[in-house]
Amino acid sequence: MIALFGLDTKKSIEKKRLVYDENGFDIFDRYFIFFLSSIIIFGFSMILYRKNVPLKNLGFEYYLLIVGILFCIYLGYRKATEKNLYVQKSDYSNDHTKTLIRDFCKNRGLTEHFVYKELIIFTEPLMMSFNSESEVSYVFIVENSVAYFAVLKKGDRANFPTLTTHLFLKSDMRKLLSKKL
């Protein structure tokens, strides 16, 4: 599990971002991914603008470079916003909301890692990883019938952010915590 030492739920809710004590590796990792994305974007941009080719004459390889640039931009964006908390108001009480979240996560096959007061953490091993310690952590904070959640990934060497998991979880939480849908 990703180390969430000193996680302050009150400050996290206030800032709408997970607030915890990061170790030096996490800070280095974040800047390394920003640097790597920037280098790839710069390199691909140099290849694209090296020749002035009209748009109608662009070959398939140029479209691949454009997709690569967009992917690196999205990767940097996700790394910058990975600790942001998504907010979903619940139509249920605090206790019922926690029960719904716990049941939902258990039905998805997630492992319950930590439950204390308003904080719930579930983990899931990464399928496409060479290291058995790589996993995705789902962090939920439930307070005043509002669920705050984030998805963090702990990888082998570089902790690349989750690219789409947070979107699916956001949609699932909207359906789960609303009586209308």
Secondary structure in CASP SS format (residue, H / E / C, confidence):
PFRMAT SS
TARGET T0000
AUTHOR 0000-0000-0000
METHOD secondary structure of the structure
MODEL  1
M C 1.00
I C 1.00
A C 1.00
L C 1.00
F C 1.00
G C 1.00
L C 1.00
D C 1.00
T H 1.00
K H 1.00
K H 1.00
S H 1.00
I H 1.00
E H 1.00
K H 1.00
K C 1.00
R E 1.00
L C 1.00
V C 1.00
Y C 1.00
D C 1.00
E C 1.00
N C 1.00
G H 1.00
F H 1.00
D H 1.00
I H 1.00
F H 1.00
D H 1.00
R H 1.00
Y H 1.00
F H 1.00
I H 1.00
F H 1.00
F H 1.00
L H 1.00
S H 1.00
S H 1.00
I H 1.00
I H 1.00
I H 1.00
F H 1.00
G H 1.00
F H 1.00
S H 1.00
M H 1.00
I H 1.00
L H 1.00
Y H 1.00
R H 1.00
K C 1.00
N C 1.00
V C 1.00
P C 1.00
L H 1.00
K H 1.00
N H 1.00
L C 1.00
G C 1.00
F H 1.00
E H 1.00
Y H 1.00
Y H 1.00
L H 1.00
L H 1.00
I H 1.00
V H 1.00
G H 1.00
I H 1.00
L H 1.00
F H 1.00
C H 1.00
I H 1.00
Y H 1.00
L H 1.00
G H 1.00
Y H 1.00
R H 1.00
K H 1.00
A H 1.00
T H 1.00
E C 1.00
K C 1.00
N E 1.00
L C 1.00
Y E 1.00
V E 1.00
Q E 1.00
K E 1.00
S C 1.00
D C 1.00
Y C 1.00
S C 1.00
N H 1.00
D H 1.00
H H 1.00
T H 1.00
K H 1.00
T H 1.00
L H 1.00
I H 1.00
R H 1.00
D H 1.00
F H 1.00
C H 1.00
K H 1.00
N H 1.00
R C 1.00
G C 1.00
L C 1.00
T E 1.00
E E 1.00
H E 1.00
F E 1.00
V E 1.00
Y E 1.00
K C 1.00
E C 1.00
L E 1.00
I E 1.00
I E 1.00
F E 1.00
T E 1.00
E E 1.00
P E 1.00
L C 1.00
M C 1.00
M C 1.00
S C 1.00
F C 1.00
N C 1.00
S C 1.00
E C 1.00
S C 1.00
E E 1.00
V E 1.00
S E 1.00
Y E 1.00
V E 1.00
F E 1.00
I E 1.00
V E 1.00
E E 1.00
N C 1.00
S C 1.00
V E 1.00
A E 1.00
Y E 1.00
F E 1.00
A E 1.00
V E 1.00
L E 1.00
K E 1.00
K E 1.00
G C 1.00
D C 1.00
R C 1.00
A C 1.00
N C 1.00
F C 1.00
P C 1.00
T C 1.00
L C 1.00
T C 1.00
T H 1.00
H H 1.00
L H 1.00
F H 1.00
L H 1.00
K H 1.00
S H 1.00
D H 1.00
M H 1.00
R H 1.00
K H 1.00
L H 1.00
L C 1.00
S C 1.00
K C 1.00
K C 1.00
L C 1.00
END
